[in-house]
Amino acid sequence: MAVHDASDILLESAKMFNYAGWKSLCNSLFIVFAAVFIITRLIIFPFWIIHCTWVYPVHHYPPFFGYYFFNVMLVVLQMLHLFWAYLILQMLAKFLFSKLDGDDRSDAEECEESSEEEGMKNVTGANGRPSANSHH
């Protein structure tokens, strides 16, 4: 768990500082998060954790269903780590090599909320009551 969750606290801290408006600290934490994520989930996890669960148990016990199931699930998790690392590196490239204004995820949420509020304004009449023909 320590290897897998080491980068999570950095991401959550970067999010908090982003929402608080401390952009420079947020940006620094995101760079550190990306480095820790790559090291822990793309280097330590497959070459240490998966290697230990794949190689050493067969020296002591004969393989059984749980051995195969557990290792397949760890490999699936590693594939997710590869996908997430791809997304993180894309975000890091946007951040370092182009002008990135804010959190992409937050912008999508704000747009959805503002369009819902506009939809509610269109449904209500001039006196604040729902209009008679609010069903489209």
C-alpha positions as CSV (number, residue, x, y, z in Angstrom):
1,M,0.0,0.0,0.0
2,A,2.8,2.4,0.7
3,V,4.2,2.0,-2.8
4,H,0.8,2.3,-4.4
5,D,-0.4,5.3,-2.4
6,A,2.8,7.3,-2.1
7,S,1.8,9.6,-5.0
8,D,-1.8,10.1,-4.0
9,I,-1.2,12.5,-1.2
10,L,0.7,14.7,-3.6
11,L,-2.1,14.8,-6.1
12,E,-4.7,15.6,-3.4
13,S,-2.5,18.3,-2.1
14,A,-2.0,19.8,-5.6
15,K,-5.8,19.8,-6.0
16,M,-6.3,21.6,-2.7
17,F,-3.8,24.3,-3.6
18,N,-5.3,24.6,-7.0
19,Y,-8.7,25.3,-5.6
20,A,-7.2,27.6,-3.0
21,G,-5.6,29.7,-5.8
22,W,-2.0,28.9,-5.0
23,K,-1.0,28.1,-8.6
24,S,2.8,28.0,-8.2
25,L,2.7,25.5,-5.3
26,C,0.0,23.5,-7.1
27,N,2.2,23.3,-10.2
28,S,5.3,22.3,-8.2
29,L,3.4,19.6,-6.4
30,F,2.0,18.3,-9.7
31,I,5.5,17.9,-11.1
32,V,6.6,16.0,-8.0
33,F,3.4,13.9,-8.2
34,A,4.2,12.9,-11.8
35,A,7.7,11.9,-10.9
36,V,6.7,9.9,-7.8
37,F,3.9,8.2,-9.8
38,I,6.2,7.2,-12.5
39,I,8.8,5.8,-10.1
40,T,6.4,4.0,-7.8
41,R,3.9,2.6,-10.2
42,L,5.9,2.1,-13.4
43,I,9.2,1.0,-11.9
44,I,8.9,-0.2,-8.3
45,F,5.5,-1.9,-8.6
46,P,6.2,-4.1,-11.7
47,F,9.9,-4.8,-11.1
48,W,9.7,-5.4,-7.4
49,I,6.1,-6.2,-6.3
50,I,4.8,-8.2,-9.3
51,H,8.2,-9.9,-9.7
52,C,8.1,-11.1,-6.1
53,T,4.5,-12.4,-6.5
54,W,5.3,-14.0,-9.8
55,V,8.7,-15.7,-9.2
56,Y,9.1,-16.6,-5.5
57,P,5.9,-18.4,-4.6
58,V,6.5,-21.2,-7.2
59,H,9.8,-22.1,-5.4
60,H,7.9,-22.9,-2.2
61,Y,4.4,-24.0,-3.3
62,P,2.9,-25.5,-6.5
63,P,0.9,-23.0,-8.6
64,F,-2.8,-23.0,-8.0
65,F,-5.8,-21.0,-9.1
66,G,-5.3,-18.2,-6.6
67,Y,-1.7,-17.7,-7.7
68,Y,-2.7,-17.2,-11.3
69,F,-5.8,-15.1,-10.4
70,F,-3.8,-12.8,-8.1
71,N,-1.0,-12.2,-10.6
72,V,-3.4,-11.6,-13.5
73,M,-5.2,-9.0,-11.3
74,L,-1.8,-7.3,-10.6
75,V,-1.0,-7.2,-14.3
76,V,-4.4,-5.7,-15.0
77,L,-3.6,-3.1,-12.3
78,Q,-0.3,-2.4,-14.0
79,M,-2.1,-1.8,-17.3
80,L,-4.2,0.8,-15.6
81,H,-1.1,2.4,-14.2
82,L,0.3,2.6,-17.8
83,F,-2.9,4.2,-19.0
84,W,-3.0,6.7,-16.1
85,A,0.7,7.5,-16.6
86,Y,-0.1,8.3,-20.3
87,L,-2.8,10.7,-19.2
88,I,-0.5,12.3,-16.5
89,L,2.3,12.7,-19.0
90,Q,-0.1,14.3,-21.5
91,M,-1.2,16.8,-18.8
92,L,2.4,17.4,-17.8
93,A,3.3,18.1,-21.5
94,K,0.4,20.6,-21.7
95,F,1.5,22.2,-18.5
96,L,5.2,22.5,-19.4
97,F,5.1,23.2,-23.2
98,S,1.9,25.2,-23.6
99,K,-0.3,27.6,-21.7
100,L,-2.6,25.5,-19.4
101,D,-5.2,27.6,-17.8
102,G,-6.6,25.8,-14.7
103,D,-7.7,22.3,-14.2
104,D,-9.3,20.7,-17.3
105,R,-11.5,18.5,-15.1
106,S,-12.8,21.5,-13.1
107,D,-13.6,23.5,-16.3
108,A,-15.9,20.7,-17.5
109,E,-17.7,20.6,-14.2
110,E,-18.2,24.4,-14.1
111,C,-19.5,24.4,-17.7
112,E,-22.1,21.7,-16.7
113,E,-23.2,23.6,-13.7
114,S,-23.6,26.9,-15.5
115,S,-25.6,25.3,-18.4
116,E,-27.9,23.7,-15.8
117,E,-28.4,27.1,-14.1
118,E,-29.2,28.7,-17.5
119,G,-31.7,25.9,-18.2
120,M,-33.5,26.6,-14.9
121,K,-33.7,30.3,-15.8
122,N,-35.3,29.5,-19.1
123,V,-37.9,27.3,-17.4
124,T,-39.0,30.0,-15.0
125,G,-41.2,32.9,-16.1
126,A,-40.7,36.6,-15.5
127,N,-42.3,36.4,-12.0
128,G,-40.0,33.6,-10.9
129,R,-42.7,30.9,-11.2
130,P,-42.4,28.1,-13.7
131,S,-43.8,28.9,-17.1
132,A,-46.9,27.0,-18.2
133,N,-45.1,25.4,-21.1
134,S,-42.0,24.2,-19.4
135,H,-42.2,20.7,-20.9
136,H,-40.5,20.5,-24.2
